[in-house]
Amino acid sequence: MTARVITGSKQEIAAKVAGLEGDVREAIVFIEEPMRSSTQGVPETVEEMFKEMEPYTVKVGDVNDSREAIYTRMEGE
């Protein structure tokens, strides 16, 4: 499986997706909503915005994601 990021207008994205080889099984779509007026409440926080993507995140218990671990070569690299 290959992941791709496709940008453009709705029509451009639809045309690019339609032209892809193979089956397209899933897509994540970001839709910009119109600006909210101050009377409509506080805009969503980043946490709320990505909460719906929770089922698609990877959960691993013992990962060392410190800066040192990320930039240090592991055996075999």
Sequence and secondary structure as in RCSB ss.txt:
>XXXX:A:sequence
MTARVITGSKQEIAAKVAGLEGDVREAIVFIEEPMRSSTQGVPETVEEMFKEMEPYTVKVGDVNDSREAIYTRME
GE
>XXXX:A:secstr
       S HHHHHHHHHT SS               GGG     HHHHHHTTGGGS   SS   SHHHHHS  T
T 
